[in-house]
Amino acid sequence: MIVTVTLNAAFARTITVPNFQRGQRHRASAGLPLAGGKGINVARALKTLGVPVVATGLAGGQAGLRIVERLTGEAILNAFVRIEGESRTTTAVVDPTTSSYTEINEWGPSVRPDELETLLEKLAYLSQGAELVVFAGSLPRDVADDFYAQATHELGRRNIPVALDCEGEPLRLGLAAEPFLVCPNQQEAEALVGQEFHDDEDFGLGLDRIAELGARNVIITCDWGCAALFRDGKQVHRYRVTGPRVEPVSAVGAGDTLLAAFAAAHLAGRPHDEALRAAVAVAAASTLELGAGRFDPREATRLQAGVTIAELAEAAI
């Protein structure tokens, strides 16, 4: 079983607006309300892949009720902690004429110390026997930046591996807790290491730097696929994985779907390169549908043939 943790869950609305222009009145051609937040997106993809998963986190107010209702309606097992503050609502505007999307994300609720403690107690219970715990997304207000680091340390003492997908200071502090896997996107990884990535050498240096900061394994998600570093005993393997060409409907949540698919393949015992191939194909399939974490498994299988993998040389110092 995999447990996903979403502290800043959202009631997520994705709407399709052809020829979207700022400052103009529009009529949406389609709309899709879902439970949202990065950890929830991961849980949705895992459910589609047939992996046992439990989604937990914080949910409050009317938006929190909608989040839980949507998860239950999708048959995603969930155990959220009710909080006093109102969970956020997010909106993604997809323009199919330009293949662009615009995200509007609220900050989220303020969280009391006792509510956070209740979540930690629930996580300690849910993670018994878990093969992986995924912490994903931003932290709500009044939650310390070292929350992920502290939780990862605690789970590590119980030999439960952690995958971490966040950004900024929570990511930097979380790396010091030596998580099993970190999965930032390119912009988040560039901010972490303090340089832009333009070629394979840049990505190799970035992967190595993030690993030096504490991550056991690293996946950097990109528009074209991902770059990855994996340790196998004393050996270190670095990969560039390029996805197939598709006409995306929406890329919202593609990185979350990639993380879910990699975790599923890894825990099934597949080699790193095969797991990456499957993950990038699933992420590509997810861009063909509205709604984060949603994809057609048959389409993902078909797209695997278009994924290319190259092993990167060790970065020069």
C-alpha positions in Angstrom: 0.0 0.0 0.0 1.0 3.6 -0.7 -0.1 6.5 1.5 -0.3 10.0 0.0 -0.3 13.1 2.2 -1.8 16.4 1.0 -1.6 19.1 3.6 -3.0 21.8 1.2 -5.8 19.9 -0.5 -8.1 21.8 -2.8 -11.4 21.7 -4.5 -10.1 21.9 -8.0 -12.0 23.2 -11.0 -10.7 22.8 -14.5 -12.6 24.7 -17.2 -12.1 24.8 -20.9 -12.2 28.2 -22.5 -11.4 28.5 -26.2 -9.6 31.6 -27.3 -9.1 32.7 -23.7 -8.0 36.4 -23.4 -7.3 38.3 -20.2 -9.9 41.0 -19.5 -12.6 39.6 -21.7 -15.9 37.8 -21.0 -15.9 34.1 -21.9 -18.2 31.1 -21.8 -16.6 27.9 -20.8 -17.2 24.9 -23.1 -16.6 22.3 -20.4 -15.9 22.0 -16.7 -14.5 19.3 -14.4 -14.7 19.6 -10.6 -12.3 17.3 -8.7 -10.5 16.8 -5.4 -7.1 18.4 -6.0 -3.7 18.9 -4.5 -0.5 17.1 -5.6 -0.8 14.2 -3.2 -4.5 13.6 -4.2 -3.4 13.7 -7.9 -0.8 11.0 -7.1 -3.5 8.9 -5.3 -5.9 9.2 -8.3 -3.3 8.0 -10.7 -2.3 5.1 -8.4 -5.9 4.1 -8.2 -6.2 3.9 -12.0 -3.0 1.8 -12.0 -4.6 -0.6 -9.6 -2.2 0.1 -6.7 -3.7 0.1 -3.2 -3.6 3.6 -1.9 -4.9 5.7 1.0 -5.1 9.5 0.6 -4.8 11.6 3.8 -4.2 15.2 4.7 -6.1 18.2 5.9 -9.6 19.3 4.8 -11.9 22.0 6.2 -15.0 23.9 5.6 -17.4 23.4 2.7 -14.5 23.0 0.2 -13.1 20.3 2.5 -16.4 18.5 2.4 -16.4 18.6 -1.4 -12.9 17.2 -1.5 -13.8 14.2 0.6 -17.1 13.7 -1.3 -15.2 13.7 -4.6 -12.6 11.3 -3.4 -15.3 8.9 -2.1 -17.2 9.2 -5.4 -14.0 8.1 -7.2 -13.6 5.2 -4.8 -10.3 6.5 -3.6 -9.8 5.4 0.0 -9.3 8.5 2.1 -8.8 9.4 5.7 -8.5 13.2 6.0 -8.3 15.2 9.2 -11.1 17.8 9.5 -9.8 21.3 10.4 -11.5 24.5 11.3 -10.1 26.6 8.4 -11.6 26.5 4.9 -9.7 24.4 2.4 -8.7 26.3 -0.8 -10.4 26.3 -4.2 -8.2 26.2 -7.3 -9.1 27.0 -10.9 -7.3 25.9 -14.1 -8.3 27.5 -17.3 -7.4 25.4 -20.4 -7.4 27.0 -23.9 -7.5 24.2 -26.5 -6.8 26.6 -29.3 -3.4 27.5 -28.0 -2.7 24.4 -25.9 -2.1 26.7 -22.9 -3.4 26.6 -19.4 -3.6 29.2 -16.6 -3.7 28.1 -12.9 -5.1 30.2 -10.1 -4.2 28.8 -6.7 -5.4 30.1 -3.3 -3.0 30.1 -0.4 -5.0 27.7 1.7 -6.2 27.6 5.3 -4.4 28.4 8.6 -3.7 25.2 10.5 -3.6 24.9 14.3 -0.8 22.9 16.1 -3.4 20.4 17.5 -4.8 19.8 14.0 -1.3 19.1 12.7 -0.7 16.7 15.6 -3.8 14.8 14.8 -2.6 14.4 11.2 0.7 13.0 12.4 -1.1 10.5 14.7 -3.3 9.4 11.8 -0.2 9.1 9.5 1.6 7.0 12.1 -1.4 4.6 12.0 -2.0 4.6 8.3 1.7 4.0 7.4 1.9 0.8 9.3 2.9 -1.7 6.7 3.0 1.0 3.9 5.6 0.4 1.2 5.9 4.1 0.5 4.6 7.5 1.9 4.3 10.3 -0.6 4.4 13.9 0.7 3.4 16.3 -2.1 2.4 19.9 -2.5 2.7 23.2 -0.7 2.3 23.7 3.1 -0.7 25.6 4.4 -0.2 28.7 6.5 1.2 28.3 10.0 2.9 25.0 9.2 6.6 25.2 9.7 8.9 24.7 6.7 10.6 21.7 8.3 7.3 19.7 8.5 8.3 17.4 5.7 11.8 16.9 7.1 10.5 16.1 10.6 7.9 13.6 9.2 10.5 12.0 6.9 12.9 11.5 9.8 10.1 9.9 11.9 9.1 7.5 9.1 12.8 6.8 8.4 13.2 5.5 12.0 10.5 3.0 11.2 12.2 2.1 7.8 9.3 3.5 5.7 10.6 5.1 2.5 9.4 8.6 1.6 8.9 10.3 -1.7 8.9 14.1 -1.6 7.4 16.4 -4.2 7.5 20.1 -3.1 9.5 23.3 -3.6 11.4 26.0 -1.9 12.5 25.8 1.7 10.3 22.8 2.5 12.2 20.9 -0.2 15.6 22.1 0.9 15.0 21.1 4.5 13.3 17.9 3.4 16.4 16.8 1.5 18.4 16.8 4.7 16.1 14.0 6.0 17.4 11.8 3.2 14.1 10.8 1.5 14.1 7.7 -0.7 13.0 9.9 -3.7 12.5 13.6 -4.5 10.6 14.6 -7.6 10.7 18.4 -8.3 9.9 19.9 -11.7 12.6 21.6 -13.7 11.9 25.1 -12.3 11.9 23.9 -8.7 15.1 22.0 -9.2 16.8 25.0 -10.8 15.8 27.2 -7.9 17.1 24.6 -5.5 20.6 24.3 -7.1 20.8 28.0 -8.2 21.4 27.5 -11.9 19.3 26.9 -15.1 19.4 23.6 -17.0 20.0 23.9 -20.7 21.7 20.6 -21.7 22.5 17.1 -20.5 25.5 18.3 -18.6 23.4 20.9 -16.7 20.8 18.2 -15.8 23.6 15.9 -14.7 25.1 18.5 -12.4 21.7 19.3 -11.1 20.9 15.7 -10.3 24.2 15.2 -8.6 23.8 18.4 -6.5 20.3 17.4 -5.3 21.6 13.9 -4.4 24.5 15.5 -2.5 21.9 17.5 -0.5 20.5 14.2 0.8 18.1 12.5 -1.7 18.7 8.9 -2.3 17.1 9.1 -5.8 16.1 12.0 -7.9 13.6 12.6 -10.7 13.4 16.1 -12.3 10.2 16.3 -14.4 10.3 18.5 -17.5 8.0 19.4 -20.5 9.8 16.8 -22.6 9.9 14.0 -20.0 12.4 13.7 -17.1 16.0 13.4 -16.0 16.7 11.0 -13.2 19.4 9.7 -10.9 19.3 6.3 -9.1 21.7 4.7 -6.7 22.1 0.9 -7.0 24.5 0.0 -4.2 27.7 1.9 -5.0 26.7 2.5 -8.6 24.9 5.7 -9.7 22.9 5.7 -12.9 21.7 8.9 -14.6 19.0 9.0 -17.3 17.4 11.4 -19.8 13.9 10.1 -20.7 12.1 11.8 -23.5 8.4 11.3 -24.0 6.5 10.8 -27.2 5.1 13.7 -29.2 1.4 14.3 -28.4 -1.0 17.2 -28.8 -1.7 18.0 -25.1 -5.1 19.0 -23.8 -3.8 20.0 -20.4 -0.5 19.4 -18.7 -1.9 20.1 -15.2 -0.7 17.3 -12.8 1.5 15.5 -15.4 4.4 15.5 -13.0 2.2 14.0 -10.2 1.1 11.3 -12.6 4.7 10.5 -13.5 5.6 10.2 -9.9 2.7 7.8 -9.3 3.5 5.7 -12.3 7.1 5.4 -11.3 6.3 4.4 -7.8 3.9 1.8 -9.0 6.4 0.3 -11.4 9.3 0.5 -8.9 7.3 -1.3 -6.1 6.3 -3.9 -8.7 10.0 -4.7 -9.0 10.6 -3.3 -12.5 14.2 -2.0 -13.3 14.7 1.7 -13.1 14.8 2.3 -16.8 11.6 0.3 -17.4 9.9 2.1 -14.6 10.9 5.4 -16.1 9.6 4.4 -19.5 6.3 3.5 -18.1 6.1 6.7 -16.0 6.8 9.0 -18.8 4.3 7.3 -21.0 1.6 7.6 -18.3 2.5 11.3 -17.9 2.1 11.8 -21.6 -1.3 10.0 -21.6 -2.4 12.3 -18.8 -1.9 15.4 -20.9 -4.5 14.1 -23.3 -7.3 14.5 -20.7 -8.7 17.3 -18.5 -8.2 16.8 -14.7 -4.9 16.2 -12.9 -4.1 12.5 -12.3 -6.5 11.2 -14.9 -5.4 9.1 -17.9 -6.4 6.1 -20.1 -4.2 3.1 -19.3 -4.6 1.8 -22.8 -3.3 5.0 -24.2 -0.3 5.0 -21.8 0.6 1.4 -22.9 0.4 2.6 -26.6 2.6 5.6 -25.9 5.4 3.6 -24.3 6.8 2.7 -27.7 7.5 6.4 -28.3 9.6 6.9 -25.1 13.4 7.1 -25.6 15.9 6.6 -22.8 19.6 7.6 -22.8 22.0 7.1 -19.9 23.8 10.3 -19.1 27.6 10.4 -18.5 28.8 11.3 -15.1 28.8 15.1 -14.8 32.2 16.8 -14.9 33.2 18.8 -11.8 
